[in-house]
């Protein structure tokens, strides 16, 4: 396996125990290189905020989980170079541009996309990533 582009849904599973956490943690641990669009941190922070907002975790707990995500050996790709590709995909496939950044990062880095989001996985198949897309369950 080449580099892996984990989306926020996969990264969250490495710090929050839920369905697919073991598979996500194993994938992240075994990946030779992790790379993601820089907005992945904002998406992870928002997912953790929702947990605190819904009173599923304390503020201290979600801050500690965010620190766990920052501790991962992951390269964050600048969005500027990927934006034309991400927007083009979003327009062509009528899919949110935030998700399309992950596909653009996978293409740009000749990497495997890892997601727990079935819609994003389906889009990756339609775009032609094929076996370079993994649905983490």
N, C-alpha and C positions, 0 to 999 in steps of 0.2 A: 504494500500500500504506500502510495506517495503521501504528500501532505493531506491533512484533513481540515476542512472548513466546518467547524461546528457552529450551528446557529444558537441563539439564546435558549431555545427550548431544550437543547442537549446540555448546554453548560449549566443551566439551572438544576437539571437532574443530578449533576455531580455534587451539588451542595445542599439539595433538599431531597429528602427521602420520599420518593413517589414511584409510581409505575415506570419502569425503564431505568431507574437509577443505577442498578448494577451494570446493565449493558452500556449506559452512557459513560460511567466511570471507567469501565474496562477499555472502551474505545479510546477515550481521552488518554488514558495511561499508556496504551500501546501505540498510539500514533507517533510516527517518526518526527512529525512537525505539525504544529497547530498554527493556523493562520485564519484570520477572520476580518471582515470589514470593521472599521473602528467603531461604528455605531452599536456593535454587539454589547458593549459595556452599558450603553444607555438602555438598551432593551432588557438586559439582565437587571439593572437597577430598577427599572419600572416593574418588572415581574416581582421583584422582592418587595418593592413598595406596596404592590397589591396584596401580598401576603400579610404585611403589617396592617394595611388599611382594613382588611377583612378580619383582623385580629387572629390570624392563624400563626403569627410569630411576633415576637417583640421587636422593637426598634434595634435593640442591641443584637438580637439574633440575626436579623437581616443584614445589619452592618458587618457582622462576622462572616456571614455567607458571601457577601460581596467581596470581602477581603480574600476569601477562598478562591473566588473567580479571578481576581487580580493576581493571585499567586501562581496561576497556571502558566506554564511556559508557552505563551501564545504571542505570535506577532500580530499586531493590529495594522491592517492595510489602510492607507489613506483613502478616503472616499472620492477625492477629486478625479482620479484616473478611472475609477469604476463607474462613476455616475452616468456617463453617456450609455454604457452597456446596460446598466441597471434600468435606466429610464426606457431605453429601447425595448427591453424585455417586458417591462411593465405595460407599455403601450401595446405591444404586439399580443401579449397574452392576457391583458386586462387583469393584472395581478399587482398587489401593492409593491411599490418600489422598494420598501424596506426589505422585503423578502428577496427581491431580485438582486440585491447587493450580494447575498450569499452565493447565488448562482454565478454572478459575475466574478466573485472572488475564486470560486472553484475553477472556472474557466481560465481566469488570468494566471492562476498558480498551478494549473494542471493537477488539481487536487480532487479529493473525494468530499462531496457534501454530506454532512451528517445532520439529520433533523428528526425531531419527533412530531413534526407538523405534517400531516398527511397531504394537505393541499400543496405545501411547498415541495414535498417529495413527488407528488403527481406532476407539478410544473417542471421539476428537474427531469422527469422522464420525457415530457413533451418537448423540452428544449433539446434533449438528446444526450443527457449525462449518462443514462443507462446504468451500468453497474458502478459508475462513479458517484452514485447517490445511495445513501443508506438511510433506511427508516428505523429509528431507534425506538424500540418498544420495551 
